[in-house]
Amino acid sequence: MSKTPNPLCVSHAEQRIVLAAPSVRVRGGPDPVSLVRRRAIIQMVLIGVLSGVGVALIAYLVPWLPDRASKEAVQIDRVFWFVTFICIVIFALVAAVSIYAGLKFRAAPDDPDDGAPIHGHTGLEIVWTAIPAILVTAISVYSGLVLLDIENIAKEHRTVEVTAQQFAWSFTYPDLGITSQELVLAKDEPVELKLSSKDVIHAFWVPEWRVKQDAVPGIETRLVVTPTQLGPFPVRCTELCGLGHATMLSRALVLSPEDFEKWVQKQKQAAGGGGAATSGKQIFGEQGCDTCHTLADAGSTAQVGPDLDKVLAGKDANFVRESIIDPNAEIEEGYQPDLMPKDFDAKLSDEQLDALVEYLLEATKAG
């Protein structure tokens, strides 16, 4: 005998079908479906607002970026905040829908049924395709306009040639006849940096200036910057360039125009008086030797290359000279060849090379 089904007992799937059925509106009364939709929209808006405000506070209150120290940094930060604002709005929208759906439509623990099959909504798909396309286009256009603007430079500007090599920077001022291991600039003076590399790809970056550019072997790239704050700033290489990448550091020193002129005069006097040729310790620092080697007298503790206090102890001048101009002639155990630049004989004059050899012999108590 068949059992008569109880009309009060329905499955969860049947309940969803019943809930999805058109409602009957009582004449003169509110539409139940409209009330439910209105309540759902209000709840999702509240969730979205709370999520957006929370993320915006985190973005604004946490000091994600270092202090601005260049004219170009102002516009680059505007691009950053423009993109951040778009991301916050999208995050708030997605969070609102996701959190509301997770709270209101999650399946009961005893409900094994699958959700009802549905077909895609063409209008919704057009909307969520068109809006991201518009946003990406807006970001691209705005970023491109800012890039064009910050690459323009005044007719009266200073040019500095930046040379990168494993694992040191050098800065040459063609109009002054000065080469330095530090980038020294005058405040509020536009500067064009012309970058080149002697070996592999490097990348010049000063975080406070925001601008960054690759130094590529065989080509010359350029970077425009107008420093607006005094003080020393770190120069970093942001391209993995070898075992000593982490030690490829230098310093950008921004001085007042008066102090910059004093620095220029001091550098010229040192060069004119033979200081660059006679101070082996100065050459050791200027050529970036302290970024790879440990040498107690120079205060360097780098470990990319051998410890000079140990490997040069008891050696003669010929050994030290050959180690500088032909570093692959004898490789210290535990180190790989081709780590050290092989062009010091071309970069240094005979007097400078003699001064460096003499300094290393004295510093390591050899000879």
Long-range contacts (C-beta under 8 A, 24 or more apart in sequence): 11-113, 12-107, 12-108, 12-111, 12-113, 13-113, 13-116, 16-116, 17-116, 20-116, 40-100, 40-104, 43-100, 44-96, 44-97, 44-100, 45-96, 47-95, 47-96, 47-99, 47-100, 48-92, 48-93, 48-95, 48-96, 49-92, 51-91, 51-92, 51-95, 51-96, 51-99, 52-88, 52-89, 52-91, 52-92, 52-95, 55-88, 55-91, 55-92, 56-88, 59-84, 59-88, 66-207, 66-208, 67-208, 67-229, 68-208, 68-210, 68-228, 68-229, 69-206, 69-208, 69-209, 69-227, 69-228, 69-229, 69-231, 69-233, 69-254, 70-208, 70-209, 70-210, 70-211, 70-225, 70-226, 70-227, 70-228, 70-229, 71-225, 71-226, 71-228, 72-150, 72-209, 72-210, 72-211, 72-224, 72-225, 72-226, 73-208, 73-209, 73-210, 73-211, 75-146, 75-149, 75-150, 76-146, 76-150, 76-210, 76-211, 77-210, 78-146, 79-142, 79-143, 79-146, 82-139, 82-142, 83-139, 86-135, 86-138, 86-139, 90-135, 150-211, 150-224, 151-224, 152-224, 153-190, 153-192, 153-224, 154-190, 156-190, 157-189, 157-190, 157-191, 157-192, 158-185, 158-186, 158-189, 158-190, 158-191, 158-192, 159-191, 159-192, 159-194, 160-185, 160-191, 160-192, 160-193, 160-194, 161-194, 161-196, 162-193, 162-194, 162-195, 162-196, 162-204, 162-215, 163-196, 163-197, 163-198, 163-215, 164-195, 164-196, 164-197, 164-198, 164-202, 164-204, 164-215, 164-237, 164-241, 164-248, 165-197, 165-198, 165-199, 165-202, 165-288, 165-341, 166-199, 166-200, 166-241, 166-242, 166-244, 166-248, 166-339, 166-340, 166-341, 167-237, 167-241, 167-242, 167-244, 167-245, 167-247, 167-248, 167-288, 167-291, 167-292, 167-304, 168-248, 168-250, 168-287, 168-288, 168-291, 169-204, 169-235, 169-237, 169-248, 169-250, 169-288, 170-286, 170-287, 170-288, 176-264, 176-267, 176-268, 177-268, 177-271, 178-264, 178-267, 178-268, 178-271, 179-286, 180-267, 180-286, 181-250, 181-285, 181-286, 181-287, 181-288, 182-250, 182-251, 182-252, 182-253, 183-235, 183-250, 183-251, 183-252, 183-253, 184-252, 184-253, 184-254, 184-255, 184-260, 184-263, 185-227, 185-252, 185-253, 185-254, 185-255, 185-260, 186-227, 186-254, 186-255, 186-256, 186-257, 186-260, 187-227, 187-228, 187-229, 187-230, 187-254, 187-255, 187-256, 187-257, 188-226, 188-227, 188-228, 188-257, 189-226, 189-227, 189-257, 189-260, 190-224, 190-225, 190-226, 191-224, 191-225, 191-226, 191-227, 192-222, 192-223, 192-224, 193-222, 193-223, 193-224, 193-225, 194-220, 194-221, 194-222, 195-220, 195-221, 195-222, 195-223, 196-220, 196-221, 198-341, 198-343, 199-241, 199-341, 200-241, 200-242, 201-239, 201-241, 202-237, 202-239, 202-241, 202-248, 203-237, 203-238, 203-239, 204-235, 204-237, 205-235, 205-236, 205-237, 205-238, 206-233, 206-234, 206-235, 206-236, 206-252, 207-233, 207-234, 207-236, 208-233, 209-233, 209-252, 212-238, 214-239, 227-252, 227-254, 229-254, 230-254, 230-255, 230-256, 242-339, 243-304, 243-336, 243-339, 244-291, 244-292, 244-302, 244-304, 244-305, 244-339, 247-291, 247-292, 247-302, 247-304, 248-291, 249-291, 274-351, 276-352, 277-349, 277-351, 277-352, 277-355, 278-351, 278-355, 279-355, 279-359, 280-355, 280-356, 280-357, 280-358, 280-359, 280-360, 280-362, 281-359, 281-363, 283-348, 283-352, 283-355, 283-356, 283-359, 284-356, 284-359, 284-360, 287-344, 287-347, 287-348, 287-356, 292-339, 292-340, 295-360, 295-363, 295-364, 296-363, 297-363, 297-364, 298-363, 304-339, 305-335, 305-339, 305-340, 306-332, 306-335, 308-360, 308-363, 308-364, 309-363, 309-364, 312-360, 312-361, 312-364, 312-366, 313-364, 313-365, 313-366, 314-366, 315-361, 315-364, 315-366, 316-361, 316-366, 316-367, 317-357, 317-358, 317-361, 317-367, 320-357, 320-360, 320-361, 320-366, 321-353, 321-357, 324-353, 324-356, 324-357, 325-353
